[in-house]
Amino acid sequence: MRLKQEFLERISDEAIGHRLVDAWFSSVATPLGRLLVVATPKGLCRIAFDSESEDRVLEQVAAGLGPRIVASEKGTEAARAELQAYLEGDLSSFETPVDLSLVRTPFGRRVLRAAQRIPRGRVATYTTVASRARNPRAVRATGSALGRNPVPIVVPCHRVVPSAGGLGNYAGGVHIKEFLLRLEGASEADRGGCTT
């Protein structure tokens, strides 16, 4: 089995070296469960929670980027290490580049870039993020763009909350949003008054 894995890694490395690969993927065990991590030569392009179907996620990535996707521990090594360290509280920010190629609209990319500027331990409202994305009246569209965030955790959509209070929704589940905000040191008030 180990020989087979080494062979597959070598083939994958060759394909990457010759630019024959659109993306590579692997998974990592974290306090949130297993995360599927997908990267391109430009950076991290997709993180999927355990509740998402790996096959479905990879189909979506292939549809958006191209069909040449290979399993590779090396291609995702830096991103996996950072995610694991971050979720264990040993890292406070990400250095791994992000590739937003799966985000199809300029507005969606602006929304995610605005979310990236929310400091750790703080939150912003959907209204604030819509304004920072240069469309203050597009609050619902902002929520939709955040809900489709292909790289949750690294692009911290969990830091966006409703103006009316509470946590709002989160693709991985509200319990994961709460975990991330606690991990980052967001105050109870910022976490929508939630204490669990």
C-alpha positions as CSV (number, residue, x, y, z in Angstrom):
1,M,0.0,0.0,0.0
2,R,2.8,2.4,0.9
3,L,4.5,1.7,-2.4
4,K,1.3,2.5,-4.3
5,Q,0.9,5.8,-2.4
6,E,4.5,6.7,-3.2
7,F,3.9,5.9,-6.9
8,L,0.8,8.0,-7.0
9,E,2.6,10.9,-5.3
10,R,5.4,10.7,-7.8
11,I,3.0,10.6,-10.8
12,S,1.1,13.6,-9.2
13,D,4.4,15.5,-8.8
14,E,5.3,14.9,-12.4
15,A,1.9,16.1,-13.6
16,I,2.1,19.2,-11.5
17,G,5.6,19.9,-12.7
18,H,4.5,19.7,-16.3
19,R,1.4,21.8,-15.6
20,L,-0.9,18.9,-16.4
21,V,-3.0,19.4,-13.3
22,D,-5.8,22.0,-12.7
23,A,-6.0,21.2,-9.0
24,W,-5.1,18.7,-6.3
25,F,-6.8,17.6,-3.2
26,S,-6.5,15.8,0.1
27,S,-8.1,15.9,3.5
28,V,-7.1,16.8,7.0
29,A,-8.4,15.8,10.4
30,T,-9.3,18.8,12.6
31,P,-11.3,19.6,15.7
32,L,-14.2,20.3,13.3
33,G,-14.0,16.9,11.7
34,R,-12.4,16.0,8.4
35,L,-11.9,18.9,5.9
36,L,-11.4,18.3,2.2
37,V,-8.8,20.8,0.9
38,V,-8.4,21.6,-2.8
39,A,-5.7,23.8,-4.2
40,T,-4.5,25.1,-7.6
41,P,-1.1,26.5,-8.6
42,K,-2.5,29.9,-7.5
43,G,-3.6,28.9,-4.0
44,L,-6.3,27.3,-1.9
45,C,-9.6,27.2,-3.8
46,R,-11.9,25.0,-1.8
47,I,-12.4,23.8,1.7
48,A,-15.3,21.4,2.3
49,F,-16.7,20.3,5.6
50,D,-17.3,16.7,6.5
51,S,-21.0,17.1,5.9
52,E,-20.4,17.7,2.2
53,S,-20.1,14.9,-0.3
54,E,-16.4,14.7,-1.5
55,D,-17.5,13.5,-4.9
56,R,-20.0,16.4,-5.3
57,V,-17.4,18.9,-4.2
58,L,-14.8,17.5,-6.6
59,E,-17.4,17.5,-9.4
60,Q,-18.1,21.2,-8.7
61,V,-14.3,22.0,-8.7
62,A,-13.9,20.1,-12.0
63,A,-16.8,22.0,-13.6
64,G,-15.3,25.3,-12.4
65,L,-11.6,24.8,-13.0
66,G,-11.1,21.8,-15.3
67,P,-11.2,18.0,-14.9
68,R,-7.5,17.4,-14.2
69,I,-7.7,17.0,-10.4
70,V,-5.5,14.7,-8.6
71,A,-5.1,13.5,-5.0
72,S,-1.9,14.9,-3.6
73,E,-0.7,15.3,0.0
74,K,2.2,17.6,-1.2
75,G,0.0,19.9,-3.2
76,T,-2.1,20.8,-0.2
77,E,0.5,20.3,2.5
78,A,0.9,24.0,3.5
79,A,-2.9,24.7,3.6
80,R,-3.6,21.5,5.6
81,A,-0.9,22.3,8.1
82,E,-2.2,25.9,8.6
83,L,-5.8,24.8,8.9
84,Q,-4.9,22.2,11.6
85,A,-2.7,24.7,13.5
86,Y,-5.4,27.4,13.3
87,L,-8.2,25.2,14.5
88,E,-6.1,23.9,17.4
89,G,-5.4,27.5,18.4
90,D,-1.7,27.4,17.5
91,L,-1.9,29.9,14.5
92,S,-3.7,33.3,14.4
93,S,-3.7,34.0,10.7
94,F,-3.3,32.3,7.3
95,E,-0.4,32.8,4.9
96,T,-1.6,30.3,2.3
97,P,-2.7,32.2,-0.9
98,V,-6.3,32.0,-1.8
99,D,-7.5,31.4,-5.3
100,L,-11.1,32.6,-5.8
101,S,-11.4,31.2,-9.3
102,L,-14.5,29.3,-8.3
103,V,-16.3,32.6,-7.4
104,R,-17.9,33.6,-10.7
105,T,-19.0,37.2,-10.1
106,P,-17.0,40.3,-9.4
107,F,-19.4,41.2,-6.6
108,G,-19.0,37.8,-5.0
109,R,-15.2,38.3,-5.0
110,R,-15.5,41.8,-3.5
111,V,-17.7,40.4,-0.7
112,L,-15.2,37.7,0.1
113,R,-12.3,40.2,0.0
114,A,-14.3,42.4,2.4
115,A,-14.8,39.4,4.7
116,Q,-11.0,38.8,4.7
117,R,-10.5,42.2,6.1
118,I,-12.5,41.6,9.2
119,P,-9.9,41.2,12.0
120,R,-9.7,38.0,14.1
121,G,-11.8,38.3,17.2
122,R,-14.2,40.8,15.6
123,V,-17.4,40.5,13.6
124,A,-19.1,42.7,11.0
125,T,-22.7,42.8,9.9
126,Y,-24.0,41.7,6.5
127,T,-24.8,45.4,5.9
128,T,-21.2,46.5,6.7
129,V,-19.8,43.9,4.4
130,A,-22.2,44.9,1.6
131,S,-21.0,48.5,2.0
132,R,-17.4,47.4,1.9
133,A,-18.1,45.4,-1.3
134,R,-19.4,48.7,-2.8
135,N,-23.1,47.8,-2.9
136,P,-24.6,48.8,0.4
137,R,-28.2,47.9,-0.6
138,A,-27.2,44.3,-1.6
139,V,-27.4,42.8,1.9
140,R,-29.2,39.6,0.7
141,A,-26.8,39.2,-2.2
142,T,-24.0,39.6,0.3
143,G,-25.4,36.8,2.4
144,S,-25.7,34.6,-0.6
145,A,-22.1,35.3,-1.7
146,L,-20.9,34.5,1.8
147,G,-23.1,31.3,1.9
148,R,-21.3,30.2,-1.3
149,N,-17.8,31.0,0.0
150,P,-15.6,28.2,-1.4
151,V,-12.9,28.6,1.2
152,P,-14.6,29.0,4.6
153,I,-12.4,29.5,7.7
154,V,-9.6,30.9,5.6
155,V,-11.9,33.5,4.1
156,P,-13.7,34.2,7.4
157,C,-17.4,34.4,6.5
158,H,-18.1,33.1,10.0
159,R,-17.2,36.6,11.2
160,V,-20.3,38.1,9.5
161,V,-23.5,38.3,11.6
162,P,-27.0,39.8,11.2
163,S,-27.6,43.4,12.3
164,A,-30.6,42.2,14.4
165,G,-28.3,40.0,16.5
166,G,-27.7,36.3,16.7
167,L,-25.2,34.3,14.6
168,G,-27.1,33.9,11.4
169,N,-26.4,30.9,9.2
170,Y,-23.2,29.1,8.3
171,A,-22.5,26.4,5.7
172,G,-20.8,24.2,8.1
173,G,-23.5,24.6,10.8
174,V,-24.0,27.3,13.4
175,H,-22.2,25.2,16.0
176,I,-19.0,25.5,13.8
177,K,-19.5,29.3,13.4
178,E,-19.8,29.5,17.2
179,F,-16.6,27.4,17.7
180,L,-14.7,29.6,15.3
181,L,-15.7,32.8,16.9
182,R,-14.9,31.5,20.4
183,L,-11.5,30.2,19.1
184,E,-10.8,33.7,17.7
185,G,-11.7,35.4,20.9
186,A,-14.9,37.2,19.7
187,S,-16.8,38.5,22.7
188,E,-20.1,37.0,23.7
189,A,-21.9,40.2,22.4
190,D,-20.1,39.8,19.1
191,R,-21.2,36.1,19.0
192,G,-24.8,37.3,19.1
193,G,-25.2,36.8,22.8
194,C,-24.7,33.0,22.4
195,T,-23.2,31.3,25.4
196,T,-23.1,27.8,24.0
